[in-house]
């Protein structure tokens, strides 16, 4: 069963036509409306007085659940900020409508960004926030361990070896591995998968997790665990970032937000592309997006989709992405991005990793996927399972959730 679209309503002879002169409700995640969005909402309202934007700000913890609950109850918001990972589930549940992109629109984005919102060759959301990761290292800890402080690891083998040397010679953990029962434990591992040319699910919905590429990533996790912060299952990525900022771990994979925190500190640090596995084609990273989803049965689907594309248009989006407190990666290449990389060198690895990166996998039950992946990682990190056994078990379990 495919989701309902506005055209589908018309062909079916229903009365679910766009209302004339109706507000577009937007469930907006956060504690306030970003000033960039607030400015351009004003511009939209001035140009579209019959379709004003009515924003409801909802905290991150409740935001997506509220959008889902309203839609399932038959009283949806017109538009909601959602994790793109949920789009497939929303689409198959007929809660959202497609927001197709032209070939020109798709080509404007960095490679694979559109893949994060694409299911069944159709786009189900418009990317509004984008995150990539890179490797940070503490140069002083490298020097203290006798390593060249200006030469970060370029491969997994070097990363594991450097982590061991630092741990052995300084007593400070060499690497910050996060394995808490939290969504970013899966994300952190997927960065390793995508720096070794691995996948979780292919375009035909086949589970391809149990592969040599992913096995190598899980084996590398096992190998680096002894040189990471003790008790990795107690930490999620932001907690591990705090440990790195306190100079109590030597290497960490994190977003550009960490650089924005580090640039005003006294730490002697560097950042580079994520180290590569033996099967990598080039620098990679997990590509995570949040997107604007247009919900079915609001009566203003067409105008909501128009607004979603307006508020994420290139000129507005780059202004939003470069808000200093967000720590986002730009979604599209542009002269402004080129200038940014030239002006602020720490941006380069976050852009460079996109070309060989991969999207967050789209499953019909995202939480099921997440739990399986976290269990797999934790079983290897704690030593309760060997990598191959954990991988095979996880691949079999994921069949239920695809």
N, C-alpha and C positions, 0 to 999 in steps of 0.2 A: 504494500500500500504506500503510495507516494503522497507527500504532504499536499495540502490544498494550496492553491495559488489564487490570486485575484482573477486571473483568466479562467481558472477552473470554476470559480463561483459563477462567472458570467455564462460560461457554456452550460452549466448545470441549471441555469435559469433561476438561481436563487436571488434573493433581494439584498445580499450582502455587498451593496455598492458603496463606494467611498462617500462619506457624508460631506455635505457642503458646509463649510464653516464649522469645523470641529477641532478642538485642540489635540495635539499629538503628545501623549503622555510618555515620559522617558524616565525609567528607573535608572538612576545614576549612582554608581558605587563610589563610596568614599565618605569623608566627613564634611565635604563642601564641594561646590561646583568650581572647577578650575577656572581661574580668571580668563584664560584664552577661550574656553568654551562659553563662558558667560558673555563675553564680548560678541562672539559670532552668533549666539542664540539671539541676541538683540538685533543683529543684522537680518537674520532669517525672519524674525517676527515682523520687522518693518517691511520686508518685501513680501511676506505671506501672512497678512493680517487675519485671513480666514482660517489659518492653520498654525496658531501659536504653539510654542513648545512649553509644556507644563512639566517641569523637572521635579521628581521626588528623589531626594538624596537619601540613600540607605547605606548603612555601614557594610563594610566588606563581608563580614561574617554572615550577614542575613540577606545580602543583596540578591544573589542568584536564586536562593530559595524563595524569596518573595516573588520574583518574576515568574518562577515555575509554578508556584501555588496559585497565583492569579490566573495564569493561562489555563491551568488544569481545571480551575473552577469556572471557566467560561467568561471571565471578566479581565482579559489581558491588558497589560500596558501595551501601547503601540510599539514601543521600542525599549530595549533593555541592554545594558552593558553585561556581557556574559563571557566566561572563559570559552574560547573557541573549541576546547575539548568536548563541550557539551552539545555542539551543533548537530551532530549526527543523531544523537538521542532525541533532541527536540524535533528534528526533521521527521524522523520515523514515527514520532508520536503525533505528528500533524499540528504541532504547536506553533511553528514558525513557517514563514513563506520564503521562497528563494529571493536572493538579491543578486541576480546575475550581473557579471561584469563583461564589458566588451573586451575584445582582444587588446585594444589600446589601453584600457584600464588595467588589465592584468600585466601588460608589459611594463607599466610604469613602476611596479613594485620590484624590490629586490627579489632574486630567485627564491622560489619555494614559499614565499610569504603567503601567496594566494592559496597554496596547497593546505595551509592551516585552517581554511574556512571552506574547503571544497570536499563535497561528497557526491558520488554518483555524477561526476562531471559538472556539478552545479555549485555555485557559491551560495552559502546559507547565512552569511554574515559579512560585515565590512570591518576589516582590521582597524582597531583604534589604539592599541598598545602592543608593543613588540619588545621582546627581551632576548638577548643573546648572552653568552658567557665567554670569559677569557680566564687565563691563569695569572694570578698575582703571586709575586714572590717577595720575601723580605731579604733585601740585599745584605743587610748586616748579619743576619743569621747564616746566609750563604758564606760570607767571608769568614765568620767565626768557625765554620765547619771546614774551612780550607777549600771551598768551592769558589769559582770565579763569580763574583757578585753580578757581573754584567752578562752572564751566559745562563739563561734559564733553560730548563729541559725542553727539547723539541719532540721527544718520543716518550711513549709510556715507559719504556725500559729505562731511559734516563731519569724520568720522574720518580720511578720507584727506587732507583739507585741513589738519587740525590736525597730523597726522603730518608733512606736508611743512613746515609752518611751524616746528615744533619742530626737525626735522632741519636745516633751513636756518639757523635763528637760534642754535641751541645746539650743533650738532655731535653731539648725542645722538640716536640713532635714535628716531623717533616711535612706532613700533609694533613689538611682538615677534611676528613671524610664524614659526611652527614648521613645518618641512617635511622633517624627517628621515625615513628609511625606518623608521617606527615607527607603531604603530596609532593613536596620538593625533594624527598628522598628518591622518588621515581625520576624526577627531572634531572637530578644530579647524575644518576646512573645513565640516563639517556644521552647526556653529553658524551659519555664514553662510547656508547653505541654508535653515535653519529660521528665520532672521530676515528671510527674503524670500518666505515662503510656498511654498518649493520642496519637492520630494520626490525620492527615489531610486527607489522601487518602490511601486506602489499596492496596494490591498487585493486586487486580482485578479491579483497577481503580474506586472503589466506594468511594464517598466522605463520610468520617466518622467524619467530624469535629464536628458535632452537637452531642456530647456525654457527659456523666456525667463528664468524665475526663477533657475534654476541658472546659466545663462550669465552673468547679471548678477553673481552671487556670484563666479564665476571671473574675470570681468573686474575686479571690485573687488580680488581677490587680486593680479592683475597690476598694478593701479594703485597699490596700497599697498606693493608689494615694494621699490621704490627708497627708501622711507622707513622700512624695517624694519632689523633687525640684519643686517649683511652676512653672506652665506653661510647663509641660512635652512635649507638642506638639512642643515646640521650639527647642528641643534638639535631636540630633542623638547620637549614643553611644560614639563616640570619643570626642564629646563636653561634654558629661556627665563625661567621664573619666577625662577630664581636671579639672572639678569641684571637683571630688574626690581627684585628686592629689593636689589640693589647700586646702584640708581638709574642704571643704564646703558641703560635704555629707558623711554619715557614712558608707553606704554599697553600693556595686556596683557589677554587674556581668560583667566580662570582660575576655579577653584572657590572655595568658601568657605574651603577650607584655606589659601589665600593670606592671607585676612584674619586668620586665627588666627596666622599667622606675623608679619604686619605690625603687629598691634595693640600689640605690645610693643617696637616699633622707634621711631626718631626720624623716620622718613619722614613727610612731610605728604602723605597719600594719600586717595583717595576711591574709591568703587565704585558703579557704576550698571548698569542693564540694558544688554544688548548693543545697540549701534546698529542701526538698522533699514534694510533695503533698500527700494527704491521700491515693491515689491509687498506689503510686510508688512501684516498685519491688526492687529498689536500685538506687544508684547515677546515674544521667543521664545528658544529655546535647544534644543540637542540634549539629549534625556532619556536618560541612560545608566543602566541598572540591572545589578546582579549579582543572581542569584536562587538559590534552593534548588531543585535538580532531583531528582525521585524516580526512581531507576533501576529498570528492569524486571528481573524474575527474582531479586530479593533474597529473596523470600518474605515480606517485611514491608512491602509497598508501602502498604497502607492506613494502618498505624500511622506509617510514615515521613511520609506526607502530613499526617497529623494533627499530628505533631510540627512539621513545617515551618510549618504555620499557627499553631501555638502559639508558636513561638519568634519569629515575625514578627507576632504579634498587636499591636494598637495600643499598649497600655501598655508592652509589652516593647520594641517596635521603636523608639519615640521615645526611650526610655532609652538604647538602643544608639546610635541616630543622633546623639545629643547628647554622646557621649563626646568629650572635647576634642581627642583626637589623630587623629580619623578624617576630619574635614572633609566629612561627608555632608550632603546636603539631605534634610529629612524627606519621607517618602513620602506622608503623609496630612495633611490639614488638621486642626487641633485647637485647643483653647483654649491649650494649651502652646505651640504654634507662634505663635499670635497674641501671646502674652505675650513670646515670644522676640524677635519682630520689633519689638515696642514697647520692649523693654529694650535690644536690641542692634541699632541701625538698619542695620548693614551686612548683615543677613540679608535685608532687603526685596527687593533685586533678584534674589536667587537663587530666591525664591518667586514673584515677579511674572512671571518669564519662563516659568513652567511652562504657563500658560494657552494660549499659542500655540506651544508647543514641539512637537517631533516625536520619535518613538522611533528608536532605533538600528535601521537596516533589518535584517530577518531574511532571510538567504540560506541556501541549502543548503550553500554553501561560503563560509564567512565570510572565510577567508584570501584566497580568490580575489577577493572584493569589496574587501577591504582593499588588496590589492596594486594592483588596477586604480585605485582612488581615489587612492592615494599617487602612482602613476605620473602620473596626470592632473595633480595639484597640482604635483608637481615639474617637469613639463614646462613649465607656465606660469610658475612662479616662476623657473626658470632661463632662460626665454626660448627654449627649444627648440621650443615649439609655441604657436600662438595659441589663445585660450580656446575659440572655436567648434570648431576642429579637434580639440583635446584632448577636449572634451566629447563630440563625436560618436563619436570613437574609444572612449572609455570606456563610453558607453552601449551600443555594439555588443558590446564585450567582456563586459559584465555579463550578457548573455543566457545565457552558458555557466554562470553560477554561481547563478542564481535558483532 
